[in-house]
Structures are given as C-alpha cells and as structure tokens.
C-alpha cells in the first residue's frame, strides 16, 4: 500500500537503474482504490550479482502520482521502498535514503536508526506496518507511526515547494531527495530528530537552499 493516507491510482514501479523515473521495461502497476498494489518482479532479470535478493543497487520500488483518498488531493513527489515491501511511506523513503548514503547499512539497521531517532516502537516493521489499519484495531503504535510519517512528509513538502516555486519549478525531485538525505544523515548517526525544533529546521532549509542553487547553476551551465 501507499501510505499518505491511502493513495489510489498511484504508479508503482521497480526503478532498476536508480534514475528515479519509470523507464520502458521496468515492471509497474497501479494502486487500487484501497491504496493496495501487487507488483510482480522476475528476480532473475534484475539480480545482477546472483545472490537471490534485490540489493539497493539493483533497484527499489518507487510510488508516484495518484489521489490521496483522505484529502482528495493529488499526491506530489515520490515515495521509495525496498523491493519486497508491502507499502511505501515517508518512513520507508528514509530507509532507502539511509542505505543509499551508507551502503554498509542494511535495511534492518536503517529501520532501527529511524525508530530510535523518531521514538517509534522497536517492533514496528516500517516495510509492512499499516498504521491506518492498525489504528482501527486499537493498536497503540499506530498513532506515533502516523504522526512521524505525516511530520516528515509535511516538512519535506513545505520546504521543497517553497524553494521549487522560487526557482521557477523543475527542481522538486532534487530538493525532495536532498531533504530526505538531510534527515537520514542525522538518523544514521543515531541522533534524535525533532521536526518541531527551529534550529534543525533552519539548518535543513539552508541545506535545501544550497542544493537549489547548485542544481540551478548546473542547469544554467548546460544551457549556456
């Protein structure tokens, strides 16, 4: 499932070459009207090192587009998740960001860092835990998981939208990736992340502004 609320009609694909876009031949599907999906990936076609699993360098799941069923609004940006995950969310995107930044981390270690840094229950599996369904069953872990995911998403969305608009558009993807990386870097060092802390948010915004300037400079160099 795609968890930002449940998202219907989202494209789900295996990003085998890690270019953050759906290319011809990459397996894909769409979420249904409950936000669920089934994506069949032929392991032999993408397991380049033959170890029987798809490692981060061999692909991740990306979800984009669709309509948030809780708000009726179009989903902006992308969510990433390790292959084999049953859902994608801002938290699963952080898992992928941590492993991309430090390939010595396993997905399990990345999860542990996120749960410690965001004060989530150790027993929650970010790749499969559905906080919406769990809330309806009275699970006490659902509230903190939903709140953490919403805070990550809202913070990233707000900052990237402001800077992308100021830059004239077309930088959303790079800014979103930089935002996840900023949070992931803190979590990777086993440090707590408080997305209500003014100093942390100011530093994060400055980081994204630097990324916006860097990308803008590269684009201008290509055009000149």
N, C-alpha and C positions, 0 to 999 in steps of 0.2 A: 504494500500500500504506500501511497504518497501522503505523508503526514504534514499538513499545514492547515489543520482541518483536513478532511478527506478531499482529494482533488480528482475530479472527473475529467476524462479526455486528455490527460497528460501523455506526452510521448515518453516512452521508456526505452532506452537502447543501451547496448553494450558499446562503450567507447573504447574500442580495441586499440586504437593508435594514440589515445590520450590527447586528442586535439580539441576536446570539448564541443564537438559537433557531430551530428549524425551523418555518416558517410555511406555511400552505396555499399551494400553487402553486409553492413553491421546489423545483427539481429535487433528487431524492435517490435514494440507492441504499444497499446494504449491502455490507460487505466479505465476501469468501468465506472458505472455511476455510484459505486460504493468506494471508489478510490483504489480498488484492488487490481492486480495485474498478474499475468503469467508470461514469463519470457523464457523461451527455450534456447539454450546456447549449446552448440556442439563443442564439447570440451576439446576434442582432437584438433579442431580447426584453429584454436586460439592458444592452446597450451604449448607455447614455443619451446619451453625447456623440458617438457615431458614429465613433469613431476606430479601430474594428476590433479592439480588445482590451478586456478587462475590467479596469479600473483598480481599485485598492483600494476606492474609494468606491462602486464598482458591485457589489462582492461578493467574498467569499473563501470558500474551502472550509472546512468545519468537520466534524470527525470526533468522535463521542462514543459511549460505550457499548461493548458487545461484550466478548469474553473474550480476555485475553492468553494466547496458546497456549503461551508458555514457562512460565507460572506456574499457569494455570487460574483465575486471579482475574479478577473484573470490572474493567474499566477505569473509573477515576474521572476526572472532569474532561473537558476538551476539548483537541484539537489543531487548530491552524489552519494553512492553507497557501494560497499564492496560487493563483488559478484557473490550471489548466494543469499543476499539479504532479502527478507520478505517485505521490507518497507524502506523508504528513504525519507529523510528529515534533515533539519538543520544540524542535529546531533550526528547523524551518520555522515554528513558532509565534513564535519570536524574530524571524524575518524580518518577519512580519506586524506584530509589536509595534513594531519599529523604524520601519517605514514609516508606521504609524498615528501614532506620536509625532512624526515629522518627515516630512511629505508631500513635502519636497524630495528625500528619498532615493528612489532607485529600488530595486527588489528586488535588483538586482545589487550595488548599493552596500551594502545591508543585509547581504547574504551576505558580502561582503568584510570588513565590520566584525566579523561573527561569527567568521569563520575566523581573522582576525588576533587577536581577543580571546581565543579559546579554543584558539589554537595548532593549528589544523587545516590540512591541505594546501590550498593555493590552488586546486588543480584539482578539488576536490570540489564537485559541484553539490548543494546541500542539498535542492533540489526533486526530485531524481531518484536520488540516490545511495543504494543499499540496502546498508547495512553488513553485514547478516546474510548476504545472498547473496554479497557481495564477500569476506567472511571465508572462506567455503567455497572460494573460488577463490584464497586466499592473498594477497589484496590487503593491503598493509601499512597503508593508510589506514583500513581498516575498524575496527581497534581503537580508535584515538583518537576516531573519529566516534561509535562506540557508547558509549565511556566518557563523552564530553562530553554526549551526549543523556541518558544514564542519570543523570549527576550533576545536570543541570538539572532533569530530571523528579523525581528523588528529593528534591532540596532544596525545590522548589516544593510537592510533595505533602506533605512532612512539615510544613512551616510552615503551609500553608493548612489542613491537617487539624487541627492543634493549635488554631489560632485559631478556625476554624469551629466546632469542638466546644465551645470555651469560650464562644462567642457563642450557642450553642443551635441551630446549624445555619442553613441557608439563605443563607450568605454565601460559599459555595465559589466561585462564579463571579467575584464581585467581587474576592475575595482572589487567585484564580489570575491574573486579569488584572493586578492590581497587582504581583504577583510577577514576571511576565514583563516588565512595564514597568520594574521596578527594574533587572533585569539588562540589558534593552535600552538603558536610559539610559546605562549605563556603556559598553556596547559602541559605542553611537552616537558617543561621544566618543573612540573609538579607544583605549580603555583596556583593559588585560588584565583578565579576570575569573577569579579563583581561588575556586572554590566550596568550598575547604577552608580559606580564610582566615577566622579567627574574627572579625576586625573587620568584614569585608564582610558576613558572615552576621548579625552583631549589628545592623548598620545596616539590612539587608534586613528582619529580623524586626521592628525598630522601625517601619519604613515600613508593613509589613503590619498591625501592631497599630494604627497610626494610621488606616489605611483601614477596619479593622474597627470602630473607634469612630465614624468618620464615617458609614459605612453604617448602623450601628446607630442613630445619632442621627437620621438621615433617616427610617428606618423608624418610630421612635417618634413623630416629628413627624406622619407620615401617619396614624398610628393615634389620635393624641390629638385 
